[in-house]
Amino acid sequence: MTWRLGWSFACTRHHVLLADRCPACLRAPRLRSHPRREVPRPGRCASAAPGGGPRPGRCHHPLADTPITVLAPGGALEKTQNLIDTALAARDQVVHWPLYGPSSVPLRTALRDVKSLGALVLNHATLADLQNVAPVEVLERLERYRTNPLSLRSQRHPDTRRSDVHSYYAPDDAAATAVAITAAIRILCAADIPAAADAARWLTERVAASGRALYPARVVSVGGTLSPVLEATLRCSRESQIMPVYRLRHRTAIHSTRAPANHDARAGTLPACLWPEWALRLSPRHSNGRPAAQRTDELLAVACLLVGNTTSIQAATRLTGTNVTGHNVSTLLAEITRRSDCADVLHALILLADHLDQHTALPSTTRGAAPCSPNALALSIPAAGAICSAACARPTPPTSLTPSAGSSTP
């Protein structure tokens, strides 16, 4: 009886889409109980005949004559249906998809993510976007479904109905269900969050192109209740469209992206100028080896405070005890994100901020004081070298290019 579920759209045995309505009366069969006054006729449509008055007769159209849409054996739609069937039949009701990590997630969480992405596909995807998802015959059925008015039954309550045409509930057309679920599964079956973000970028761009503001802070409102993994995926998919400071605030450079919160307490663990060992690795330089900006060590300390934080840039400069301007900070971050050789800098700053949030204030971080020595850094942050090496693969510049404290560093 799994074919009665909203998640079923294809018969993998006969390689066809499920027939979901009578071709004569255009009603889905068995939505209502059969009238007691009528004798059931197996194989015939039991829906009320169109225009039959208050006590209509039955349609009785032969359901065996219903036209069907043939699917390619082993195609994308069949693979999706097999994946869904396997997940529904699992005894532990747990989904083991790589995107959700080694611990996996409950089946209901994964299906909720499929619903959320499927609603976005139905509302915003164009036929050109879906050419590689389903064959032409299925896409034509999808387009007919989307152009016809929806019944109230498939929508939310009128008082809480959203502006989207197609809601969080499953569509009553097999072609629409097939395309929506298959497109969603392609995103959710990615190997990790960055890969899923790349797969979802076309969809979030369509949502944004529709006039709906889609900044990382608002991705939770685009398709129902999202799991933290899908929320992180959608945030990361917008990374190239947001300002560099918001990439730090939403932590889009790493897997644990999330909504920003108040992390001003981190200022107590940061020096006014970032430690030399860090500044030497993270500062951008010109091809001749000269620093791309002045006082980069101070600017990087402010940038580290902005990671996952809601505080303004001006407030962050005050908290770190430096007198650099917000414009200087924004310019440095723009330079970092523009340069391909600095792609790992934001990653390293986020990892450093996470490490500092788990430790008490460092002994030599008095506002305005010189940065602590490398030995003090090694004692205060044992994992500093490992963090920087893991996130930043660029070699340390030659000693002759090392600037003095307070100036730009590589």
C-alpha positions as semicolon CSV with decimal commas, in nm:
position;residue;x (nm);y (nm);z (nm)
1;M;0,000;0,000;0,000
2;T;0,301;0,233;-0,014
3;W;0,172;0,368;-0,343
4;R;-0,101;0,546;-0,145
5;L;0,163;0,755;0,035
6;G;0,240;1,107;-0,076
7;W;0,603;1,004;-0,121
8;S;0,518;0,753;-0,395
9;F;0,511;0,881;-0,750
10;A;0,641;0,590;-0,963
11;C;0,605;0,216;-1,002
12;T;0,960;0,083;-1,023
13;R;0,831;-0,258;-1,133
14;H;0,645;-0,135;-1,441
15;H;0,863;0,177;-1,496
16;V;0,577;0,426;-1,510
17;L;0,453;0,725;-1,317
18;L;0,157;0,646;-1,097
19;A;-0,179;0,741;-1,249
20;D;-0,332;0,982;-1,001
21;R;-0,665;1,079;-1,157
22;C;-0,942;0,948;-1,377
23;P;-0,910;1,079;-1,736
24;A;-1,288;1,124;-1,762
25;C;-1,382;1,312;-1,445
26;L;-1,027;1,431;-1,360
27;R;-1,075;1,332;-0,997
28;A;-0,836;1,131;-0,785
29;P;-0,990;0,788;-0,710
30;R;-1,095;0,677;-0,363
31;L;-1,081;1,021;-0,205
32;R;-1,427;0,959;-0,058
33;S;-1,600;0,646;0,062
34;H;-1,825;0,470;-0,184
35;P;-2,198;0,553;-0,144
36;R;-2,391;0,273;0,024
37;R;-2,669;0,299;-0,229
38;E;-2,431;0,217;-0,516
39;V;-2,286;-0,125;-0,600
40;P;-1,906;-0,102;-0,633
41;R;-1,769;-0,184;-0,976
42;P;-1,406;-0,292;-0,951
43;G;-1,179;-0,141;-1,214
44;R;-1,417;0,150;-1,267
45;C;-1,391;0,506;-1,136
46;A;-1,610;0,544;-0,827
47;S;-1,593;0,925;-0,818
48;A;-1,905;1,131;-0,868
49;A;-1,988;1,207;-1,230
50;P;-1,937;1,574;-1,322
51;G;-2,251;1,786;-1,307
52;G;-2,456;1,513;-1,147
53;G;-2,653;1,732;-0,904
54;P;-2,693;1,676;-0,530
55;R;-2,697;1,294;-0,563
56;P;-2,481;1,228;-0,865
57;G;-2,418;0,892;-1,020
58;R;-2,071;0,742;-1,045
59;C;-1,826;0,816;-1,322
60;H;-1,757;0,443;-1,391
61;H;-1,486;0,517;-1,647
62;P;-1,256;0,213;-1,697
63;L;-0,941;0,295;-1,499
64;A;-0,742;0,053;-1,715
65;D;-0,777;0,305;-1,998
66;T;-0,592;0,575;-1,802
67;P;-0,292;0,701;-2,004
68;I;0,042;0,656;-1,834
69;T;0,385;0,819;-1,854
70;V;0,664;0,569;-1,914
71;L;0,995;0,616;-1,730
72;A;1,339;0,507;-1,838
73;P;1,444;0,201;-1,633
74;G;1,717;0,301;-1,391
75;G;1,663;0,671;-1,463
76;A;1,684;0,957;-1,213
77;L;1,316;0,937;-1,115
78;E;1,329;0,563;-1,054
79;K;1,648;0,595;-0,849
80;T;1,481;0,860;-0,636
81;Q;1,174;0,643;-0,579
82;N;1,394;0,348;-0,481
83;L;1,586;0,569;-0,238
84;I;1,265;0,694;-0,077
85;D;1,121;0,342;-0,059
86;T;1,438;0,213;0,107
87;A;1,431;0,494;0,362
88;L;1,063;0,433;0,443
89;A;1,121;0,058;0,485
90;A;1,421;0,094;0,718
91;R;1,355;-0,061;1,057
92;D;1,554;0,198;1,252
93;Q;1,382;0,490;1,073
94;V;1,720;0,658;1,032
95;V;1,864;0,808;0,715
96;H;2,230;0,738;0,641
97;W;2,303;1,006;0,383
98;P;2,659;1,148;0,375
99;L;2,540;1,508;0,405
100;Y;2,409;1,449;0,756
101;G;2,741;1,312;0,882
102;P;2,834;0,982;1,045
103;S;2,560;1,003;1,310
104;S;2,285;1,037;1,045
105;V;1,941;1,178;1,125
106;P;1,589;1,049;1,192
107;L;1,387;0,974;0,882
108;R;1,132;1,243;0,966
109;T;1,407;1,509;0,965
110;A;1,534;1,408;0,622
111;L;1,183;1,391;0,478
112;R;1,107;1,735;0,622
113;D;1,412;1,869;0,437
114;V;1,292;1,701;0,118
115;K;0,953;1,869;0,157
116;S;1,112;2,209;0,216
117;L;1,333;2,190;-0,091
118;G;1,053;2,039;-0,299
119;A;0,827;2,334;-0,222
120;L;1,100;2,571;-0,340
121;V;1,140;2,372;-0,661
122;L;0,767;2,382;-0,738
123;N;0,744;2,753;-0,667
124;H;1,059;2,887;-0,827
125;A;1,232;2,641;-1,065
126;T;1,193;2,689;-1,439
127;L;1,174;2,416;-1,699
128;A;1,528;2,501;-1,808
129;D;1,649;2,437;-1,452
130;L;1,490;2,092;-1,452
131;Q;1,599;1,960;-1,791
132;N;1,847;1,721;-1,629
133;V;1,605;1,612;-1,358
134;A;1,320;1,453;-1,554
135;P;1,225;1,365;-1,914
136;V;1,029;1,607;-2,130
137;E;0,695;1,425;-2,085
138;V;0,717;1,455;-1,708
139;L;0,817;1,822;-1,724
140;E;0,520;1,894;-1,951
141;R;0,288;1,739;-1,693
142;L;0,456;1,943;-1,422
143;E;0,401;2,263;-1,616
144;R;0,032;2,184;-1,667
145;Y;0,001;2,119;-1,295
146;R;0,168;2,448;-1,205
147;T;-0,044;2,653;-1,445
148;N;-0,375;2,512;-1,321
149;P;-0,535;2,661;-1,008
150;L;-0,475;2,457;-0,696
151;S;-0,758;2,330;-0,485
152;L;-0,787;2,451;-0,128
153;R;-0,735;2,094;-0,012
154;S;-0,369;2,106;-0,114
155;Q;-0,302;2,431;0,065
156;R;-0,268;2,557;0,418
157;H;-0,561;2,702;0,610
158;P;-0,663;3,034;0,446
159;D;-0,574;3,228;0,761
160;T;-0,218;3,094;0,765
161;R;-0,159;3,039;0,396
162;R;0,175;3,162;0,271
163;S;0,239;3,370;-0,038
164;D;0,383;3,067;-0,218
165;V;0,151;2,904;-0,470
166;H;0,261;2,553;-0,375
167;S;0,279;2,483;-0,007
168;Y;0,470;2,252;0,222
169;Y;0,216;1,973;0,160
170;A;0,263;1,712;-0,110
171;P;0,115;1,796;-0,453
172;D;-0,165;1,576;-0,584
173;D;0,009;1,516;-0,916
174;A;0,265;1,237;-0,960
175;A;0,476;1,435;-1,208
176;A;0,502;1,734;-0,974
177;T;0,592;1,507;-0,683
178;A;0,852;1,324;-0,890
179;V;1,031;1,637;-1,007
180;A;1,019;1,812;-0,669
181;I;1,152;1,513;-0,474
182;T;1,418;1,424;-0,731
183;A;1,554;1,779;-0,741
184;A;1,557;1,790;-0,360
185;I;1,732;1,453;-0,330
186;R;2,008;1,569;-0,564
187;I;2,093;1,838;-0,310
188;L;2,052;1,625;0,002
189;C;2,261;1,338;-0,134
190;A;2,570;1,555;-0,175
191;A;2,887;1,442;-0,001
192;D;2,911;1,740;0,235
193;I;2,774;2,088;0,301
194;P;2,993;2,275;0,048
195;A;2,895;2,027;-0,226
196;A;2,528;2,056;-0,128
197;A;2,558;2,437;-0,132
198;D;2,692;2,420;-0,487
199;A;2,404;2,192;-0,587
200;A;2,147;2,425;-0,426
201;R;2,288;2,752;-0,556
202;W;2,072;2,755;-0,869
203;L;1,761;2,714;-0,656
204;T;1,841;2,987;-0,404
205;E;1,930;3,218;-0,692
206;R;1,586;3,153;-0,841
207;V;1,426;3,232;-0,507
208;A;1,623;3,556;-0,484
209;A;1,538;3,645;-0,846
210;S;1,168;3,619;-0,766
211;G;1,202;3,932;-0,551
212;R;1,213;3,744;-0,224
213;A;1,503;3,866;-0,010
214;L;1,723;3,565;0,058
215;Y;2,010;3,662;0,284
216;P;2,168;3,397;0,509
217;A;1,969;3,526;0,806
218;R;1,641;3,452;0,626
219;V;1,702;3,109;0,479
220;V;1,507;2,951;0,763
221;S;1,188;3,107;0,625
222;V;1,210;2,978;0,269
223;G;1,058;2,633;0,294
224;G;0,925;2,523;0,629
225;T;1,125;2,390;0,923
226;L;1,482;2,315;0,815
227;S;1,736;2,088;0,978
228;P;2,063;2,255;1,088
229;V;2,239;2,079;0,800
230;L;2,001;2,211;0,534
231;E;2,002;2,555;0,693
232;A;2,383;2,557;0,673
233;T;2,363;2,441;0,311
234;L;2,133;2,725;0,209
235;R;2,343;2,981;0,396
236;C;2,658;2,862;0,218
237;S;2,482;2,868;-0,118
238;R;2,443;3,245;-0,081
239;E;2,807;3,304;0,013
240;S;2,911;3,456;-0,319
241;Q;2,621;3,704;-0,302
242;I;2,687;3,854;0,041
243;M;2,940;4,101;0,173
244;P;3,261;3,964;0,325
245;V;3,167;4,074;0,677
246;Y;2,850;3,864;0,657
247;R;3,054;3,563;0,549
248;L;3,226;3,596;0,886
249;R;2,907;3,662;1,078
250;H;2,735;3,355;0,931
251;R;3,054;3,145;0,924
252;T;2,992;3,037;0,565
253;A;3,355;2,930;0,518
254;I;3,307;2,618;0,733
255;H;3,048;2,346;0,781
256;S;2,913;2,476;1,112
257;T;2,755;2,789;0,966
258;R;2,475;2,924;1,182
259;A;2,292;3,243;1,272
260;P;2,510;3,507;1,441
261;A;2,482;3,570;1,815
262;N;2,648;3,793;2,076
263;H;3,014;3,694;2,114
264;D;3,156;4,019;2,249
265;A;3,316;3,823;2,535
266;R;3,569;3,697;2,281
267;A;3,732;4,041;2,295
268;G;3,880;3,940;2,630
269;T;4,085;3,669;2,459
270;L;4,208;3,881;2,168
271;P;4,507;4,120;2,162
272;A;4,480;4,461;1,998
273;C;4,704;4,322;1,721
274;L;4,675;3,963;1,609
275;W;4,965;3,746;1,717
276;P;5,261;3,766;1,473
277;E;5,257;3,394;1,393
278;W;4,895;3,429;1,283
279;A;4,929;3,766;1,113
280;L;5,227;3,645;0,906
281;R;5,018;3,364;0,760
282;L;4,685;3,538;0,717
283;S;4,771;3,884;0,581
284;P;4,736;3,935;0,204
285;R;5,042;4,057;0,013
286;H;5,117;4,200;-0,328
287;S;5,326;4,004;-0,578
288;N;5,636;4,195;-0,470
289;G;5,591;4,080;-0,111
290;R;5,469;4,410;0,028
291;P;5,159;4,410;0,251
292;A;4,828;4,473;0,076
293;A;4,712;4,691;0,369
294;Q;4,859;4,876;0,664
295;R;4,808;4,762;1,024
296;T;4,675;4,429;0,903
297;D;4,743;4,264;1,238
298;E;4,496;4,502;1,406
299;L;4,241;4,459;1,128
300;L;4,260;4,080;1,156
301;A;4,198;4,100;1,532
302;V;3,878;4,294;1,463
303;A;3,779;4,046;1,192
304;C;3,825;3,758;1,436
305;L;3,589;3,928;1,680
306;L;3,325;3,960;1,405
307;V;3,309;3,583;1,347
308;G;2,958;3,463;1,430
309;N;2,898;3,792;1,609
310;T;2,614;4,042;1,585
311;T;2,817;4,342;1,700
312;S;2,890;4,622;1,452
313;I;3,234;4,678;1,304
314;Q;3,267;5,008;1,490
315;A;3,183;4,840;1,820
316;A;3,428;4,561;1,745
317;T;3,713;4,808;1,694
318;R;3,637;4,965;2,030
319;L;3,623;4,627;2,203
320;T;3,965;4,526;2,066
321;G;4,120;4,858;2,174
322;T;4,233;4,965;1,828
323;N;4,163;5,287;1,640
324;V;4,130;5,141;1,290
325;T;3,814;5,243;1,106
326;G;3,528;5,027;0,993
327;H;3,616;5,117;0,636
328;N;3,966;4,975;0,686
329;V;3,822;4,647;0,815
330;S;3,571;4,617;0,530
331;T;3,840;4,696;0,272
332;L;4,071;4,425;0,409
333;L;3,791;4,166;0,411
334;A;3,699;4,257;0,054
335;E;4,062;4,215;-0,048
336;I;4,081;3,877;0,124
337;T;3,767;3,742;-0,043
338;R;3,871;3,879;-0,383
339;R;4,208;3,705;-0,390
340;S;4,232;3,336;-0,470
341;D;4,546;3,298;-0,256
342;C;4,349;3,412;0,050
343;A;4,059;3,169;0,017
344;D;4,157;2,998;0,342
345;V;4,194;3,313;0,556
346;L;3,828;3,338;0,659
347;H;3,834;2,967;0,739
348;A;4,133;3,016;0,969
349;L;3,975;3,316;1,143
350;I;3,659;3,117;1,213
351;L;3,856;2,826;1,357
352;L;4,056;3,065;1,573
353;A;3,740;3,234;1,701
354;D;3,590;2,897;1,790
355;H;3,904;2,805;1,981
356;L;3,910;3,133;2,171
357;D;3,544;3,097;2,268
358;Q;3,635;2,779;2,455
359;H;3,921;2,932;2,657
360;T;3,963;3,198;2,920
361;A;4,126;3,534;2,856
362;L;4,491;3,522;2,758
363;P;4,748;3,677;2,996
364;S;4,903;3,926;2,753
365;T;4,600;4,070;2,578
366;T;4,560;4,400;2,761
367;R;4,406;4,660;2,533
368;G;4,680;4,862;2,368
369;A;4,959;4,628;2,480
370;A;5,199;4,461;2,239
371;P;5,094;4,121;2,113
372;C;5,202;3,830;2,326
373;S;5,518;3,648;2,224
374;P;5,516;3,326;2,022
375;N;5,606;3,132;2,335
376;A;5,315;3,284;2,527
377;L;5,091;3,208;2,231
378;A;5,203;2,846;2,232
379;L;5,124;2,818;2,602
380;S;4,792;2,995;2,579
381;I;4,671;2,832;2,258
382;P;4,825;2,485;2,221
383;A;4,631;2,418;1,903
384;A;4,727;2,744;1,730
385;G;4,977;2,587;1,493
386;A;4,746;2,300;1,408
387;I;4,453;2,531;1,344
388;C;4,650;2,766;1,125
389;S;4,820;2,486;0,933
390;A;4,491;2,308;0,872
391;A;4,311;2,618;0,750
392;C;4,592;2,804;0,577
393;A;4,836;2,620;0,356
394;R;5,037;2,921;0,237
395;P;5,398;2,923;0,360
396;T;5,525;3,187;0,602
397;P;5,698;3,470;0,411
398;P;6,074;3,521;0,436
399;T;6,204;3,691;0,748
400;S;6,329;3,989;0,549
401;L;5,970;4,075;0,457
402;T;5,839;4,058;0,812
403;P;5,706;4,403;0,910
404;S;5,734;4,551;1,252
405;A;5,464;4,518;1,514
406;G;5,162;4,730;1,441
407;S;5,213;4,734;1,064
408;S;5,078;4,501;0,799
409;T;5,188;4,142;0,810
410;P;5,162;3,864;0,550
